[in-house]
Amino acid sequence: MAIGAGIARHRASAGMDQERQAYESQLDQSQRQIEAQQRQLEALQGQTQQKPQHEDPTKKLEKYADLRKKGLLTEEEFQKLKADILSQM
């Protein structure tokens, strides 16, 4: 009976190790995705700053709404950009 319990513990431990490794791999992948999105956002923000200020505010809002929809902007970032656009009107 003790041998069977030892085998069961070993298998459970091995399963937990596999789950932990899968979880860590998923975390690493998520972190890489976040970093890639941040780089994209920074590039987009740099482009926005270089564009002339006479760009149609409606088009800007639509562009930012699309970025938010795609997950590249958070709701908070979108609301800040929206407020900036509206304050310039």
N, C-alpha and C positions, 0 to 999 in steps of 0.2 A: 504494500500500500504506500509506503514512504517513497518508493522509487517512482510510482505513478504520480504522486503529488509533486515530486521534484521535476519530472518531465513536464507536467502541466504548468508549473511555475516558470520553467525555462521557455516553454512555448509562449506563455503570456508575456514574458519579458521581451522575447524576440518580436512579438507582435506590437508591443508598445514602442520598441525601438524603431520599427518600421513606420509606425504612425507618427512618431516624433520627427523622423527624418522627412517624411512627406510634408508634415506641417511646416518644418523649417524651410523646405524647398519652396513651398507655396508662399511663405513670408518673403523669401528672397526674390521670387518672381514678382510679387506685389510691389516690393520696394523698388525694383528696377522699372516697373511700369510707372510708378509715381514719379520717379526721377525723370523718366522720359517725358511724361506729361508736363512736369515743371519746366523742362528745357523748351518744350513746344510753347508753353505759355509765355515764358520769358522772351522767346523769339517773336511771338505775336505781339507782346507788349512793346517790344523794341520797334516793330514795324508800325504799330499804332502811333508811337511817339514821333516817328519820322514822317508820317503822312501830314498833309496840309490840314489845318484846322477847319477848313470849310467843307469837310466831308459831311454828307447828309446825316444828321443825328439818327434818323429812323433807320438808315442802313447800318450804322454802328450798333444800334440796339439789336437789330436782327442778327448781326454777326455775333454779338456777344451771347444772345439767346441760343444761337446754334452751338456755340462753344460750350455753353452750360449744358445743353441737351446731350452733347457728345461726352460730357463728363470731364472736359478740359478746364472748366471753371466751376468753382463751387457756387452755391446760391449766394453766399456772403460776398464773394468776389464780383459776381454778376450785379448784385445790388449796389455795390460801391461804384462800379463802372457806370451803371445806369444813373446813379445820383450825380456823378461827375459830368456826364453828358447833359443831364437836365439842368445842372447849375450853369453850364456854358450858354444856355439858350437865352 
